[in-house]
């Protein structure tokens, strides 16, 4: 009996501790970016959109870096470089770099919209 009580207390402590890490989601959770944009009225709405674009920019930067590394690999392998692989990776890397800049600009614009009018 004492063992079960101890197990129960441990489980309760673990459950309460886990609740501290449980994400309480935002009002925007579950919405597509299109829905978020269409319904944006408050500064919080625009901040949520800016956060979305920040994440997209980070993802694009990661892909840019990945394709740069692949380009370097292809350049070191003559047969693959001759086939044009490095050229394609370079082009894709540049596209992701441009996409990242565009996402950063969109985030900046939404943050400006989130600022209260003076």
C-alpha positions as semicolon CSV with decimal commas, in nm:
position;residue;x (nm);y (nm);z (nm)
1;X;0,000;0,000;0,000
2;X;0,279;0,242;0,090
3;X;0,452;0,166;-0,244
4;X;0,140;0,255;-0,444
5;X;0,101;0,576;-0,250
6;X;0,464;0,668;-0,325
7;X;0,419;0,584;-0,693
8;X;0,104;0,797;-0,702
9;X;0,283;1,095;-0,547
10;X;0,573;1,062;-0,792
11;X;0,330;1,045;-1,084
12;X;0,144;1,352;-0,957
13;X;0,468;1,549;-0,921
14;X;0,577;1,448;-1,272
15;X;0,237;1,541;-1,417
16;X;0,237;1,883;-1,251
17;X;0,596;1,940;-1,367
18;X;0,505;1,845;-1,723
19;X;0,225;2,102;-1,725
20;X;0,488;2,371;-1,683
21;X;0,633;2,273;-2,023
22;X;0,296;2,239;-2,195
23;X;0,257;2,502;-2,464
24;X;-0,062;2,698;-2,422
25;X;-0,099;2,793;-2,795
26;X;-0,163;3,134;-2,936
27;X;-0,481;3,268;-3,087
28;X;-0,323;3,217;-3,430
29;X;-0,254;2,847;-3,378
30;X;-0,418;2,627;-3,637
31;X;-0,467;2,909;-3,888
32;X;-0,302;2,923;-4,227
33;X;-0,093;3,226;-4,315
34;X;-0,365;3,327;-4,559
35;X;-0,624;3,327;-4,279
36;X;-0,387;3,516;-4,050
37;X;-0,332;3,787;-4,310
38;X;-0,699;3,815;-4,401
39;X;-0,798;3,851;-4,035
40;X;-0,513;4,075;-3,918
41;X;-0,657;4,368;-3,724
42;X;-0,456;4,400;-3,404
43;X;-0,088;4,453;-3,331
44;X;-0,077;4,097;-3,192
45;X;-0,210;3,966;-3,524
46;X;0,068;4,144;-3,713
47;X;0,330;4,025;-3,464
48;X;0,212;3,666;-3,518
49;X;0,244;3,711;-3,894
50;X;0,591;3,862;-3,849
51;X;0,690;3,560;-3,639
52;X;0,569;3,331;-3,918
53;X;0,785;3,517;-4,170
54;X;1,082;3,508;-3,930
55;X;1,056;3,129;-3,923
56;X;1,030;3,113;-4,301
57;X;1,340;3,334;-4,329
58;X;1,535;3,107;-4,093
59;X;1,430;2,802;-4,295
60;X;1,535;2,971;-4,620
61;X;1,873;3,066;-4,469
62;X;1,928;2,703;-4,366
63;X;1,845;2,581;-4,718
64;X;2,073;2,847;-4,866
65;X;2,361;2,719;-4,651
66;X;2,279;2,357;-4,735
67;X;2,290;2,423;-5,109
68;X;2,614;2,620;-5,077
69;X;2,772;2,317;-4,910
70;X;2,638;2,087;-5,179
71;X;2,781;2,318;-5,446
72;X;3,124;2,292;-5,280
73;X;3,097;1,914;-5,277
74;X;3,004;1,902;-5,644
75;X;3,291;2,135;-5,735
76;X;3,535;1,894;-5,571
77;X;3,401;1,604;-5,778
78;X;3,499;1,657;-6,142
79;X;3,242;1,421;-6,295
80;X;2,955;1,584;-6,107
81;X;3,086;1,933;-6,164
82;X;3,115;1,865;-6,536
83;X;2,749;1,757;-6,538
84;X;2,649;2,099;-6,402
85;X;2,543;2,002;-6,053
86;X;2,737;2,284;-5,886
87;X;2,571;2,541;-6,115
88;X;2,226;2,419;-6,010
89;X;2,313;2,426;-5,640
90;X;2,450;2,777;-5,679
91;X;2,128;2,895;-5,844
92;X;1,911;2,727;-5,581
93;X;2,127;2,874;-5,301
94;X;2,082;3,223;-5,449
95;X;1,705;3,168;-5,476
96;X;1,685;3,072;-5,108
97;X;1,901;3,370;-5,013
98;X;1,661;3,601;-5,197
99;X;1,359;3,429;-5,042
100;X;1,509;3,478;-4,695
101;X;1,553;3,851;-4,762
102;X;1,195;3,876;-4,885
103;X;1,062;3,698;-4,574
104;X;1,268;3,928;-4,352
105;X;1,122;4,230;-4,531
106;X;0,768;4,099;-4,488
107;X;0,831;4,042;-4,117
108;X;0,964;4,397;-4,086
109;X;0,657;4,542;-4,260
110;X;0,418;4,352;-4,032
111;X;0,613;4,464;-3,724
112;X;0,574;4,823;-3,844
113;X;0,200;4,764;-3,884
114;X;0,191;4,628;-3,528
115;X;0,323;4,956;-3,387
116;X;0,048;5,181;-3,257
117;X;-0,031;5,491;-3,462
118;X;0,112;5,810;-3,315
